Amino acid sequence: MVLYDPLVSMRFLEYGILIPSLNSRAASIVQKLRTADLGPESAWLRVGVSERITREDVVRVHAAEYVTRLFAGGKSLETELLKTYELIGSDGLPHRYEPNKATRPLSALFDTILLQVAGTYQACLIGLDRGFCFYLGGGMHHARRDGGSGFCLLNDSMIAVDRLRAEKRVRTIWIIDLDAHKGDGTAEIALGDLDMLTLSIHMADGWPLDPESLETARRQGRGDDKAPFVPSEVEIPIKRGDDGLYVEMLAAGLVRLEELSGGIRPDLAIVVDGADPYEHDGLASSADLSLTLEQCVERDLFVRAFLRERGIPSAWIMAGGYGERAWEPPAAFLSKVLR
């Protein structure tokens, strides 16, 4: 099942934000699937996010002071958005940001972000019910307990998990993060959680692990138990040029994840299915990974088979993917698994 809602698109240009994440990405995936002879659309596509996320859901995961700043709105919220989307440079001037071209107030982006989080929660419900759901949204894995980071204001995976736990729908969770960038916020929030295991396969030296970013984090007083330093339980750094080893290293990491589970099958796996390792991705900071379309599909099919063979239901969220061709890897994957 694919979950799609055009209203969850961030539409960054409407806010004057010059991040190459296109509004058409999810729509392009759906358009491609509609030509793939998948049978009745109602059997594989659900349109519209019907769930909602409350302040209570958010504060289970994020620090109360941070949540207060977000829900206060106005300048308080705008300050957090400016920081999270890195819209002001060290010189105090706008960075990839042209507020004079915005057609909507920056603070209005928060409503869309909450809807994105609601979609991740709904995808988890569908995954638990049907065994598999791919949500064309979500994946804000850099958001930390005390603040946003790396274009991620709220950590949708962790908010969804803690709501599911509060509702006693799940207990044990795996999070498998395939985005090009380390899932550092998720690793930080999950630290010490005995019922959750996280895996992140990512660029070894790219953001947020490049020397400049690490030095900045140290200056900010972020220690080994804070992002970006805290590791996932299974950490798979891929060095530039090792793309041919990617699936082999991922396979070994999944085996290790299962070993760490000690024979306990998780109630749900959330797969953060970033398309930014794709060789045609449009974001400069993902350039250290350069997988072909075939490798991206092989990666996803391998994870899907691994989970399915073990009877583990899964919710997949779209995560990173930038530029004109970011829709291609998830569309190619879904064209195969939905048949």
N, C-alpha and C positions, 0 to 999 in steps of 0.2 A: 504494500500500500504506500502511495506517495501522498504526502500532506502538502498542500499548496495554498497560499493566500497572497494575492498581489499586494495586499495592504501592509505586509510585513517588510516590503522592500524599503531600505533605508533612504533611497532617493537623495543621496548626499548633495548633489548639485543644487537642490532646492534650498539647502542651508548654506550654500556658498563653500562647501567642503570639496576639495579637489582630490579625493581619493578615487582611484580607478576601479571602483566596484560598481558595476552597471546595474541599473534597474531591471534590465531585460534578462539577466542571467537565469532566474527561476523560470520566467516565461519561455525562454528559449529551450530549456530542458523539457517543459511540458509540451511545447510545440513539436519537438523532436519525437517524444514518446507517442504523441498522437498519430504519427506517421509510421509507427513501428509495428502495427498489426498485433496489438496486445489484447484484443478482445474488447468487450464492453467497457467503456471508460469508468463506469461506476464500480467495476471490479478492482481497479488499480489506482484510482485517483479520488481523493477527498479534497474538496475545495472549501477553504474557510477555516480559520482558527476560532473555535467557539469557546475555548476555555479562557479564563482571565487570571492574572497574577496580582496578588494584593501586597500591600506593605508588609503584612505578617509573613508572607512567603519569602520576601526579600530579606527580612531581618533575621530569619533563621540562618542565613548564610553570611551576610555582610554585617560589618560592625555598625552598631546602632547610630553612632555619630555620623558615619558616612550615609546611611539610609536617610537620616534626618535632613542632611544637606540636599539630597536628591529630591525628596518629596516636598521640601520647602519651596521648590520652583524658583523662578526669577534668577537673580544674579548668582545665588548659591548653586543652583543647578547648572547654569551656564558655565561657571568656573570649572566644575567637574567635567563637563563636556569638552571644554577647550583643552583641558589637560589630557583627557583620555584619547582624544583624536589628534593630539599633538599639533594644535592649530596656531600656537604662538611659539615662535622660536626663542632661542636664548638671548637674542637681541631685543626681545619685546615686540617684534613685528610679526604680522600674520605669516604663517607658514602653511603652504598649500590651502589657503583659506582666503576667500574674497567675500567678506560679509556684505559688501555693497551690491553684490550680485544675487544675494539670497532672496528668495520669494517667501520664505517662512521663517519664523523666529527659531533660533537654535534650540531653545528649550522644548519646542514641540517634538523634537526628535525622541524625547524620553518616552512618549506614548507609544511610538513605534517599537522602541526597544523592549518595553514591557510586553507588547504583543508578540515580539520575537521569542521572549522567554516563555510565554504562554504556549506558543507553538511547540517548543521543545518538550514541555510537560505533556501536551496532548499527544505528541509523537510517542512518548513513553507509554502512555495509556494504550495507544493503538498497538505498539509493539508487544506489550504484555498480552493483549487480547488476540492478536493475529500472528504473532511470532516475528514480524518484520514491519518496520515503517521507516521510510526515508522522508525527512522533513526538509523542504526547500527553504531553509532558514536556520538561524541559530549558530552555535559554535563559538561563543564569546569566551574563549578559554583563558584569556590573559587577565580577566578581571580578578582582582585580589580581594581578600577579606575586607581590607580597609580603603579600597579605592579602585578606580578604573585604570586600565593600561592597554596599550596596543590596540586601539579601536574597540575595546571591549569595556563597556560600562558596568554590566552585570554578568555574573557567571551563570548562564542559563542552565548548564548541565547540573551544577550543584544545587541551584534553586529547585529544579525539577525533582532531583533525587530526594532532597530533604522534605519536599511536600509529599512525595510518594511514601516516604517513611512515616511522616506524621499521620498519613491516612492508612498506615499499616498495609500498604500494597506490596512493598518490597522490604528486604533487609540488606542482602548482600548485592554489591554492584561492582562491575568492571567498567572502567572508562578507557577506551582504546583511542588514542589521539594520533591521527595520521596527518595532521596539518604540518606544513613545512616548518613552522615555528614551534618551539617547545611550549607545551601546555603548562606554563609555569604557574598561572593563577590557580588552576585546578589542583596542581600538585601541592601548592601551599594550603589551600582550604581543606584538602583531603588528608593532610598530614596528621597522623595519629588516629585516623578513623579505621578501626579494626575490621569493619565490614565493607571496606572499599579498597580495591586495588586499581592503580592507574598505570597505564603504559603510554609512553610518548616516544614516537620515532620522528626525528626532526633534524634539521641542519645542525651540525656540530658547532659551527662557529658563527652562524647568522644571528640576527636579532632574535631574542634578547640576550644572546650569549656572546655577542661581539665585545671586544675589550672596552670600547667606549661605554656601552650600556652597562656592563658589569661594574666599571669604575664609578659611573653615576650612581648605581644602586648602592655601592659601598659608601659613597659620600652621603647618601640619604640615610645611612644607618641601617640598611636592610641586611640582616644577618643570615646565617645558614638555614634558618627555619622560615625564611621569607622568600617570595619570588623576587628575582628569577633563579635563586641559588638552590632552593629545595628541589631534590630530584623526585621523579615519579618512582614507584616501586620497580618498574622496569623502564630503564632509560636507554634509548637506542640512538646515539648521535651518529649521523651520517656525514662523513667528510666530503668535501667537494671532489668530484670525480669518481666516487664510489657508488654511483647510481645503479650499476650492474649488480651490486650486492644487496640492493634494497630489500627485495622480497625475501631473500635468504635470511637476512638479519631480522626482518619482521617475523618470519616463521619461528626462528629461535626465540625471539622475545615472547611470542604468544605461548610457546611451550613453557617458558619460564613463568609467565603469568599463571598458567594452570598449576604449575608446581607450587607456587606461593599460595594458591588457594587451598592446598592441603586436601584435595578431594571434594571440596565444597563447591557445588555448581552455583554460580551467581543467579539471582532472580532476574537480572536484566543486565545487558551490556549496552552502553552508550558509545557509539562510534562517531568520533569527531572527524568527519570525512573531508578534510581540506583538499581542495583541488590545486592549491598553490605550489605543490611540488612539480606540476606539469611544466614541460619545457616551454610552453607558449604563455605562461602566466605573465601578467603585466606589471607585477610589483617588483621593484628592484631588489627589495630585501629578501626575496625568496630565490634569488638567482643561484645559490649554492646547491640547490636541488634542481635536477633537470630531467625528469622522467618523461618518456614518450607516452603517447596516449595508450599504447598497448600495455606498458608497465603500470600505468595508473589503474587500468581495468584489471590487470592481473592482481595487483595489490588488493583491490576491493573484493574481487571474487574469492581470493584466498581467505580474507577475514570472514566473509560471509559463510564460506564453506566450513571454516573452523568452528564458528559459533553454531551453525545449523547441525553439524555432526554431533554436537554435544547437547543439543536441545536447549540452547540458551537463547531466549528471545532478545531482540535487539532493536534499538531506536538509533537511526543514523541522522546526523545533523550536518548541514552543508559546510559550515566554517569557511576558511579562507579560499580565495579564488578571485582573480582580478583581471580585468581587461576583456577584450572582445571574444576570447575563446575559452573563458573560464567555465562555460556551460558544458563543454565537450566531455570531460572525464565522467561527471555524474550521469550525463545522458547516455553515454556508451555503456556504463555499468548497469544502469537501470533497464536499458533495452534488453539486456541479457537475463537479469534476475526476475523480471516481471513476466517472462514468457511462460 
